[in-house]
């Protein structure tokens, strides 16, 4: 009997089949990896979502922040995790930009994951330190142009939502900003509040409460219409820059090979969570909303991810950014 045959027999005897896993799933807490720092938008969304999904799964969902390399470190951990449903990934649009930004990714953003579904599509918001003198977006753009490249811009790194938003803003306004790099959205936002950097572009999740309290200034939100939580902040189109159009979406993933019955349970828990009035209310407080039920499915997320990879690949190439 060859080594390969013996290994296959051992695998069949010792490793439970998908149905057996599903019968017992979940029998212990589930870990949801967030590839960014605590306090940032992804972390906030994960904690709200995890709490809501826990009610259906009857097990706690533990949020683990794995920071570094534009989110690819945490993403790779999930790609290499056991496909048993106990390690999940909540990742934003960076899942789609990674192929264009990294020459040698340690994972395949599509092939190494079992998609569960989209979660939310969050508008971006351009903010500035509390004592920045510009009164509106038009004035802000004029001051940036007058200053050359002296205005600083918070950037959470390659492939981050803040980087993509910055690229889109500079392209739409023909301006140049000097990036200041951070390891996560939380630290970057804290430095805007403290006045250490001038401008930052973040999913609306993070800055909303600080704009409401006038701790920082909000200049434009990249949604089609104003959001109820920030009624005084104009859309980018209203502010005169319709080409400044970018949002960041979040999807939920498991490692490829996760048994279909387990994925089905996770899809059900996700869809139930996105209908939870408490989650809807909490999302609304942060200027976002759950996706429609038909988008919170494996097929919808996989198709959307593939389309976004194509879209952002062209944008990043046009910006002259070479893969690292």
N, C-alpha and C positions, 0 to 999 in steps of 0.2 A: 504494500500500500504506500503510495507516494506521500510526501510531506503535504502537498497541496490538498489531496483527498482527505488526509487525516485532519487538516485544519478546517476544511469545510464541514466535516462531520462534527467536530468540536464546536464550531460556531452554531450549527443548527441545534445541538443539544443544550448549549449553555446560554445562547442569546435568545430571549423571548421574541416571539413574532409580534408584528404590529398590533394584531388584535388583542394579544395578551397584555401588551403595554397599555393599550387604550382602555382595557377593562379596569386597570388599576390607576389610570392617570387622572389627575395628579395625586400622588400619594405623599408628596413632600413639597416644600416651597419651590417656586419657580423663580429663576433669576432673569431679570430683564437688563441687558447691557445697554447703557447709554454711552456712546463714544465721546462724550464731552463732559465738561466740568459741572459739578453740582451748582445749582442756582441758575444755570443757563436755560434757554427755552426748551431744549430737548429734555432736560432733567425735569422741568416743571410738568411738561406734558406726560412724561413717563410715570410720574408719581400719581397724577390724576387718573391716568388710564389704568395703571396697575391696581390702584385701589378699587376701581370700578370692576375690573375683570376678576379680581379676587373673589368678589361676591358670588360670581357664577361658578368659578373653578373650585370654590371651597378650600382654597389654599392661599397663603400670602404670596405676593409677588415682590421679590426683593430687588430694589434698583441698585445696580452697580455701575459707577462711573469709571470708564477706562479711557483715559485721556491720552492724546498724542497722534501725530502724523495726520492731521486733518480728519480724524475719525477712523482712519484705517486700522489702527491698533485694536480698538474695541470690535470693529467689524470683523477683523481676521480671527479674533478669539471665538466669535460665534460661528464663523465658517468652519473652524477646526473642532468645535465642540461636539460632544456625542449627540446624535440625532434622536433624542428621546423626549423632546418637548420641554426640557427643564432649563434650557438656555435660549433666550430670545434676544432679538435685536430690535431696538427702536432707532431708526436712522432717517435722516432727512434727505434732501435733494443731493447731498454729497455721494449717495450711493450711485447716482447717475453721472456725476462729474468725475469720479475717480479714474475711470479708464482714460480720459483725456489729460488728466493732471499727473498721473504716475506712470512711469515707463515700465516698472516691474511690480505690479500689484501681487501680493501673496495670495490673492483670492480672486475668483470670478464673481463680479457683482450680481450676475444672473444665475450662472450655473451652480454656484456653491450654496444657494439658499432656497428654502421652501418659503414662498411668499404666503403671508396670512391675509393682509389687506391694508389699504390706505387708512389713515387715522384722521388727519386734518390737513388743510391747505392754508397756511398762515401768511397773511400779508406782511410785507416788510415795512419798517418805518424808519425814516431818517431823523436822527436826533442830534443835539449838540449840547455842549456843556452849559450849565445854567446861566453863565454870564456872557455867552456868545452874543455879540451885538446885533446880528442880523435879525430883522423883524419878521421876515417871511422867506420862502424858498427862493424867490427871485433875488432878494437882497443877499441871501446866503451864497448863491452862485456867483453874484458879482464880487463879493468879498473874496471868495476862493480864487477867482480869476485875477483879481488885483494882487493877491498875496503870492502868486506863482505856485510853488509847491511847498509853501511854508505851513499850510493848514494840515494838521495831523488827522489821521483817520484810523480808528480802531479796526483791527483785522484779526480774526481768530485763526487764520492760517489757510493753507492751500486747500481748496475745495469747500471751505466753510461758507455758510449762507452769507456771512458778512463780507467775505471776499467777492462772492458773486454779485451781491448787491452793490458793492463799491465799483466793480467793473462796469456794471450796467449804468450806475449813476454817472461815472466819469465819461462813458461813451455817449450817454444821452445829453450831457451838458457841455461836452468838450472842455473838461477841466482836468486838473491833475492834483491828487492828494498824496501826502506822504504817509505810507502805512506804518502803523505801530502794531507789532505782533503780540498776541496773547495766546494763552493755552486754553482759554474757554470764554464763553459769552459773559459769565458772571464777573470775572475780573475786568473785562473790557468795559462793561457797563458801570462797574464801580469807579473806574478811572474817568469816565465821562462825568459821573455825578461829582467826583472830587475835583474836576476841572483839569486833570492831567493830560487829557487829549481833547481835541476840538469837536470832532464829528464821529458818529458811529451809525451804522445801519444794521438793524437787528430785527428778527421776527417780532411782531407786535407783542407777543407773549411777555417778553422781558421788560420793555420800557413802559408799558401801559400805566402801572401804578405810579411810576415816577413822573410821568407827564401829568397825570391827574393831580398830583401833589405839587406841581410846578418845581420839582427838584431838578428836572432837565427840560430842555425845549424840544418840542416835536414839530417838524417842518412839513412832512408829507408822508402819507401812507399809501402803499402800492396796492390798494384794493379798488374795485370798480366804483364803489360808493363808500361814503364815510361810515365809520363804525360807531355803534351806539355808545361805546365806552369812551370814545375820544371825539365827540361831536365837533370840537373846535379845530381839529387837525384836518386840513384839506387832503383830498386825494392828489396824487402826483399830476393827474390830468388837470384837475381844478387849479393846481398851483402853477400850471403852465408848462409842465414837462411830461406830456403823455407817453413819451418813449421810455420814461423811467418806470418800467413795468416788470416786476419780478416778485414772485412769491416763493415760499419754501414749504414743501410738503413733507409729511412724515409717513413712513410705512413700517409695518411690523413684519419681522422675518423670523424663521427658525432655520437651523442647518438643513441643507439638502439631504434627503433620505429620511427625514422625520416621517413616521408612519402616517398614512392618510387619515386614519381614525383620530389620531392625536391632533393633526392639523385641523380637522373638522371641529374638534372640541374648542380649539383656540379661536377659530373663525366665529363660532357661535358665541364664545365669551366676548370677543371683540365687538360683534354686532350688538349684543345685549348692552355692553358698556356704553356704546355710542348713542344708545337710546335712553340712557339713564338721565333723568331730569337733573340730578345733582351734577353729573359731568357736563351736561349741556350748559347749565348755569355757570359753572366754574370756567368752562371754555369761553363763554360769552364775556365774563369779567376780564378775560385776557385778550379780547378782541379777535376771537377765532370761533370756529364752529366745527362740529364733526362732519365728516364727509357723508354723502348719501349712502344708504345701505348697499346699493349696487356697486359702489366703489370700494367697499370694505370686504373684498373677496380676493382670493389668491389670483384668479385669472385677471381681474382688473388691475391689481398692483403689478403683476408681471408685464402686462401689455403696456401700462403707463411707464414703467421703469425703462423698458426697451426704447420707447419713443423719446423719453427724456435723455437717455444716453446719446441718441442721435442728435437731438436739438442742442444740448450743451456742448457736445464735441465740436460742432461748427462754431459756436459762439467763442469758446475758449481758443480755438485755433485762430479765429479772426482777430482776437485780442493779442496774438503774438506770444502767448504763454507756452513755453516748451515743457513737455512732461519731465518731471524730476525722477 
